Amino acid sequence: MDALSKLSSLSLSNNLLSGQIPVPVGNDFNLAVVLLRNNELNGLIPNELSALSNLEELDLGMNQLSGGIPPDLANCSRPSYLSLNRNNVMGEIPVEVSQLEQLHELFLQQNAFQGTIPSSWGNLTLL
């Protein structure tokens, strides 16, 4: 068993980390918090993050990530906080994001999204 397999929180924000987000991060099913904000990470948001069934907080803001939001991210049913702000994420916002039932905070500003806001977001309720 990997020594990090029991890790529930990973906080590496505000460093000078570069390169892509390692795919094995998405294979650690115990991670509930992944904070990689304000680094120099690039590349795509790994679809493997959708395997984090315990994920409650995901902060990838203030990096150089590109591509789109993986629709499979909706497989993580527990996130209450999702931040992708200040990256180069583009394309349409997947309607699957609105299916994250526990989501309380969503930050997508300062990216390159296009298209329309998913119509299902009209069903959101204020807390």
C-alpha positions in Angstrom: 0.0 0.0 0.0 1.3 3.4 -0.9 2.3 5.6 2.0 0.1 8.4 0.7 -3.0 6.3 0.1 -4.5 7.5 3.4 -3.9 11.2 2.6 -7.2 13.1 2.9 -5.8 16.7 2.2 -3.3 17.9 -0.3 -2.4 21.6 0.0 0.4 22.8 -2.3 -1.0 26.3 -3.0 1.2 29.4 -3.4 4.4 27.8 -4.6 6.3 27.7 -7.9 5.2 24.2 -9.0 5.1 23.7 -12.7 4.2 21.1 -15.2 1.0 19.1 -15.5 -1.1 17.9 -12.6 0.1 14.3 -12.0 -2.5 11.7 -13.0 -1.9 9.6 -9.9 -3.4 12.4 -7.8 -6.8 11.3 -9.2 -6.2 7.7 -8.2 -6.0 8.4 -4.4 -9.6 7.8 -3.5 -9.2 9.2 0.1 -8.4 12.8 -1.0 -11.2 15.1 0.1 -9.3 18.4 -0.4 -6.9 19.2 -3.3 -5.5 22.8 -3.2 -3.1 23.6 -6.0 -3.9 27.3 -6.3 -1.4 29.9 -7.4 1.3 27.8 -9.0 2.5 27.5 -12.6 0.7 24.3 -13.4 -0.2 23.8 -17.1 -1.9 21.4 -19.4 -5.3 19.9 -19.2 -7.4 19.3 -16.0 -7.0 15.5 -15.6 -10.1 13.6 -16.1 -8.8 11.2 -13.5 -9.8 13.7 -10.8 -13.4 12.5 -11.3 -12.3 9.3 -9.6 -12.0 11.2 -6.3 -15.3 10.1 -4.8 -14.6 11.8 -1.5 -13.6 15.1 -3.0 -15.1 18.1 -1.2 -12.8 21.0 -2.2 -10.9 21.4 -5.5 -8.9 24.6 -6.0 -6.9 24.8 -9.2 -7.2 28.6 -9.6 -4.4 30.9 -10.6 -2.5 28.5 -12.8 -2.0 28.1 -16.5 -4.4 25.2 -17.1 -6.0 24.9 -20.5 -8.6 22.8 -22.4 -12.1 22.4 -21.1 -13.7 21.3 -17.8 -13.9 17.5 -17.9 -17.6 16.6 -17.9 -16.8 13.5 -15.8 -16.0 15.8 -12.9 -19.7 15.6 -12.1 -18.9 12.0 -11.0 -17.5 13.6 -7.8 -20.8 14.0 -6.1 -19.5 15.7 -2.9 -17.7 18.8 -3.9 -18.9 21.9 -2.1 -16.1 24.2 -3.5 -14.7 24.3 -7.0 -12.3 27.0 -8.2 -10.8 27.1 -11.7 -10.5 30.9 -11.9 -7.6 32.7 -13.6 -6.5 29.9 -15.9 -6.8 29.4 -19.7 -9.8 27.0 -19.5 -11.9 27.3 -22.6 -14.9 25.9 -24.4 -18.5 25.7 -23.0 -19.2 25.2 -19.4 -20.5 21.6 -19.2 -24.0 21.2 -18.0 -22.8 18.4 -15.7 -21.3 21.0 -13.4 -24.8 21.9 -12.4 -25.4 18.3 -11.3 -22.9 18.7 -8.4 -25.6 18.6 -5.7 -23.3 19.6 -2.8 -21.7 22.5 -4.7 -21.9 25.8 -2.7 -19.1 27.8 -4.2 -18.1 27.9 -7.9 -15.4 30.2 -9.2 -14.8 30.2 -13.0 -13.9 33.8 -13.7 -11.1 35.0 -15.9 -10.9 32.1 -18.3 -11.8 31.8 -21.9 -15.3 30.2 -21.7 -17.7 30.7 -24.6 -21.2 29.7 -25.5 -24.1 30.1 -23.2 -24.6 29.6 -19.5 -26.2 26.1 -19.0 -30.0 26.6 -18.8 -30.1 24.1 -15.9 -28.4 26.8 -13.8 -31.8 28.6 -13.9 -32.9 26.0 -11.4 -30.3 26.8 -8.8 -31.5 28.0 -5.4 -29.8 30.6 -3.1 -28.8 29.5 0.3 
